[in-house]
Amino acid sequence: MKLQTKKAFTLIELMIVIAIIAIIAAIAIPNLLSARKNGNEAAAIGGLKAIANAQTLFREGDKDTDNTLQYAANLTNLTDLGATNAEDLIDEVLANGTKQGYNFVATVGSPVPQDQFVWYCTAIPTVPGTTGDRNFGGNMAGLIFFNAAAAVTFATDGSSTDPVLGN
């Protein structure tokens, strides 16, 4: 008669496997979080470029059909322009003001007729340090500004003293 022997892992073997998994996780998780922040920042820059294009199309196409060429007063005016989504200038998620870890706020110059020529938009991380490290802003000239310490600020003429992205 043959005796059956049970095969199992020893406690030491299990502890070594757990230690290896913990080391791999300690290396991978910070890189994953950094990649997510970089992706969110790239999406914020892309969102500001989309808003800049949409504002230009809104103004030059007189999308509000009032025979005055002015920029959209807010982001929601850049969507729901017609019966189909094909007529929207930006997607509804961006129009709601929050997309991929950033909050977007558009401001149009005033009073009339200045609103025909001035607009700017800020993109601020929803959770600074987690969803993004930098604040961004864009204006009617199509420039994208950034600031790591505080929100990008704009003068009434749409200019900013913050650094321009890419310079």
C-alpha positions, 0 to 999 in steps of 0.5 A, spaced: 500 500 500 502 506 498 502 512 502 499 519 499 503 525 501 500 532 500 504 537 496 503 544 499 507 551 499 511 552 505 510 559 509 517 561 507 515 560 499 509 564 500 512 570 504 517 570 498 512 570 493 508 576 497 514 580 497 516 579 490 509 582 488 509 587 493 516 590 490 513 590 483 507 593 486 511 599 489 515 600 482 509 600 478 503 604 482 507 610 482 508 610 474 501 608 473 499 614 477 504 619 473 502 616 466 494 618 468 496 625 470 500 626 464 494 623 460 489 628 464 494 634 462 494 632 455 487 631 455 486 638 458 490 641 453 486 638 447 480 640 450 483 648 450 484 647 443 478 644 441 474 650 445 479 655 441 476 652 435 469 651 437 469 659 439 472 661 432 467 657 428 461 659 433 463 667 432 465 666 424 459 662 423 454 666 427 451 660 430 447 664 435 444 667 428 443 674 431 447 677 426 453 679 430 459 676 430 461 674 438 464 668 441 459 663 445 458 666 452 459 659 455 461 652 454 454 649 453 453 654 448 458 650 444 453 644 444 446 643 442 446 647 436 441 643 432 437 637 432 443 632 431 450 631 435 453 633 428 452 640 429 455 640 436 462 644 436 464 640 442 462 634 446 457 634 451 462 632 456 467 638 455 461 643 455 459 641 462 465 643 464 469 637 467 473 632 463 478 627 464 480 630 471 480 637 469 474 643 470 474 648 464 471 655 465 470 659 459 469 667 460 467 672 454 470 679 455 464 684 456 461 689 455 459 689 448 463 690 443 469 687 446 465 680 447 466 680 439 474 680 440 476 677 447 475 670 450 479 665 455 478 659 458 481 656 464 483 648 466 484 647 473 485 640 476 479 637 479 484 634 485 490 638 484 496 633 485 492 627 483 488 628 477 494 633 474 499 637 476 499 644 472 493 649 471 492 651 464 488 656 460 487 658 453 485 665 449 482 667 443 489 667 440 489 660 440 495 660 445 495 655 451 498 658 458 500 654 464 502 655 471 504 649 476 502 653 482 496 657 481 490 658 476 492 661 470 490 668 470 488 673 464 487 680 463 481 683 461 484 683 454 485 676 454 492 676 455 496 672 460 503 673 464 503 666 465 508 662 461 506 659 454 506 652 453 511 650 448 516 656 449 
